[in-house]
Amino acid sequence: MLIDSPPPLVHDTLIIGGGPAGLTAAIYLRRFTRKVALFDRGHSRLSLIPVSHNYPGFPDGVRGTDLLTNLRAQFERYDGQVSHGEIARLRIEDGCFVGEYDGGEVRALTVLMATGIADTGLPIDDWREALACGAVRLCPVCDGYDVIDKRIAVVSSETNPIGHAMFMRTFSADVTLFDRSAGVILDEQERQQLGAAGVRYVSSMVREVTLSEAKTPVLHTADGRSHEFEVMYPMLGETARSDLAVQLGADTAGCGEIVVDQFQATRVPGLYAIGDVVAGLNQISVATGQAAVAATRIHNTLPWTLRQKD
Ligand SMILES: Cc1cc2nc3c(=O)[nH]c(=O)nc-3n(C[C@H](O)[C@H](O)[C@H](O)COP(=O)(O)OP(=O)(O)OC[C@H]3O[C@@H](n4cnc5c(N)ncnc54)[C@H](O)[C@@H]3O)c2cc1C
């Protein structure tokens, strides 16, 4: 007897990435009664935040891991399920998006990229410990307030040689700028700007960073000297995880961030992007706000199911 195999399940939306952006969109879409598949390979940047003090609604701050756990629990409250794994490839077939993962494929009418960014490698071996204890920080917008009047080192790269050091002057009178890349040599105007703002400049390249016994960062420069600070910001850049969208024709800018319209839509019909992977400010509140916009847009553009009476 010939048995027909059932047609493959087509989700309304495949969400790629389970950080605050992806999980918030998933909560919205489930509450719109949409069929959602969410794949996450772990390591949301949220899990690196010891305590965030600028996310609204938490006067005493919130641990990144606690926020992540709560978002997952809220998604599960609406029968959502996080599939642990990576979407390795994305294609369009018969009017559907098809995401390939180790062990299978998932089909959806729309895709929401919430894949985040990869921070450029930090010049310190035990960087997780350094982030956890606040010796090394990655986000001046997030926690500049929390390091007021501390001795601060900023390590910059070619893309924004002096901007981050100048930004930190709002918070401390003791800011020193270091070069990481041998290619970064400040021009006369930049040196004058630093000097006028009272930012010290060490031109000898940073070779290595270690943690002192007191868990403070020590920067070792090529000239053999060591410089101890209370806090270091290695602003070395980032790469957006936008490859899957690029392969389908989405536009990118800057460090590979996906370009979207006011509804978070890319120029590929049905393909949306939210959170850090999108060009803009990398913040949790931005990620969750974009998620709300995209999820509502997706719901309003897909066909609606008319609810039947019992
Ligand atoms: C140390 C640190 C401190 C910070 N402090 C603050 C703060 O105080 N306040 C604030 O607002 N922001 C802060 N941020 C920034 C904040 O963490 C990010 O803006 C936020 O996490 C972005 O959310 P997202 O969902 O876009 O990306 P992420 O949280 O990075 O999540 C992306 C997820 O997608 C997954 N993924 C990627 N590719 C795939 C794939 N192909 N298949 C499946 N899964 C995939 C990743 O593994 C990851 O789990 C901080 C960041 C860092 C690193």
The ligand as a Gaussian input file, in Angstrom:
#p B3LYP/6-31G(d) Opt

LIG

0 1
 C       29.598000      42.731000      28.436000
 C       28.350000      43.325000      27.851000
 C       27.582000      44.185000      28.609000
 C       26.421000      44.742000      28.082000
 N       25.655000      45.534000      28.880000
 C       24.480000      46.025000      28.420000
 C       23.645000      46.814000      29.247000
 O       23.924000      47.044000      30.421000
 N       22.512000      47.328000      28.694000
 C       22.145000      47.088000      27.398000
 O       21.100000      47.577000      26.956000
 N       22.917000      46.310000      26.596000
 C       24.061000      45.781000      27.070000
 N       24.856000      45.003000      26.250000
 C       24.419000      44.781000      24.850000
 C       23.323000      43.678000      24.786000
 O       23.818000      42.511000      25.377000
 C       22.938000      43.437000      23.356000
 O       22.515000      44.663000      22.763000
 C       21.803000      42.408000      23.233000
 O       22.156000      41.184000      23.825000
 C       21.446000      42.192000      21.758000
 O       20.472000      41.208000      21.660000
 P       20.321000      40.309000      20.343000
 O       19.168000      39.392000      20.625000
 O       20.286000      41.158000      19.139000
 O       21.691000      39.482000      20.211000
 P       22.306000      38.406000      21.204000
 O       21.855000      38.653000      22.601000
 O       23.764000      38.362000      20.981000
 O       21.656000      37.027000      20.735000
 C       21.923000      36.485000      19.449000
 C       21.721000      34.974000      19.533000
 O       21.643000      34.424000      18.210000
 C       22.380000      33.195000      18.183000
 N       22.730000      32.862000      16.787000
 C       23.575000      33.540000      15.968000
 N       23.617000      32.932000      14.755000
 C       22.783000      31.854000      14.830000
 C       22.400000      30.830000      13.899000
 N       22.869000      30.815000      12.633000
 N       21.534000      29.868000      14.305000
 C       21.036000      29.879000      15.581000
 N       21.375000      30.825000      16.508000
 C       22.221000      31.802000      16.129000
 C       23.587000      33.528000      19.056000
 O       24.276000      32.359000      19.430000
 C       22.901000      34.266000      20.226000
 O       22.439000      33.356000      21.194000
 C       26.019000      44.439000      26.747000
 C       26.811000      43.571000      25.977000
 C       27.965000      43.012000      26.514000
 C       28.774000      42.064000      25.673000

